[in-house]
Amino acid sequence: HVQLVESGGGVVQPGRSLRLSCAASGFAFSNYGMHWVRQAPGRGLECVAIISYDGRSKLYADSVKGRYTISRDNSKNTLYLQMNSLRPEDTAVYYCAREQWLVPSDWGQGTLVTVSS
Amino acid sequence: EIVLTQSPATLSLSPGARATLSCRASRNVGSYLAWFQQKPGQSPRLLIYDANNRATGIPARFSGGGSGTDFTLSISRLEPEDFAVYYCQQRANWYTFGQGTKLEIK
């Protein structure tokens, strides 16, 4: 049973940093690429970052490039998203997702990030 | 950026009816299109990948079609649990999602 549990969300002031974590279980984490996808309140979905199974390849949306860093620790079955220089428009629920067929196939429940002064 | 436009914005149908949702891409995405379902307070669920392939455990009443710029998601006979918001997503150039179609009970 695939399980993805995000944590680390909260309220943060503009310009500050936050690190999200995603604990994976129920599958061979080190064999799968992983995605971070966000959803602003009442809005649609936006893919923000993707990492390959071994962590060597990382891709970012233009809206977060240079501010966000995706990483993983396969020994801990954990995915991370370091978010720096946060802006009010980064406010969203952040989901981690396992990649199958090159799309996010299994999603966590999400963690809410609110950027506000 | 490839923009996906979904129509209609809202679709009102009765249980047992057939639903057809549309997704149009601003540029050719080949068959690199997926469909997701999202219910209130839940995370999205993958239904279809690469235009017409059902994901694991997805009922056969869900089917996808199309290629290039025009795609459809069909639900043959609506069950009460099918009423939700549906998103399309392309992966031909980065990953972008449509704005969603809300399928509501008539």
Interface residues (C-beta under 8 A of the other chain):
Chain A: H35 V37 G44 L45 E46 C47 I50 L59 A61 Y95 Q100 W101 L102 V103 P104 S105 D106 W107 G108 Q109 G110
Chain B: Y32 A34 F36 S43 P44 R45 L46 Y49 D50 N53 A55 T56 Y87 Q89 R91 W94 Y95 T96 F97 G98 Q99 G100
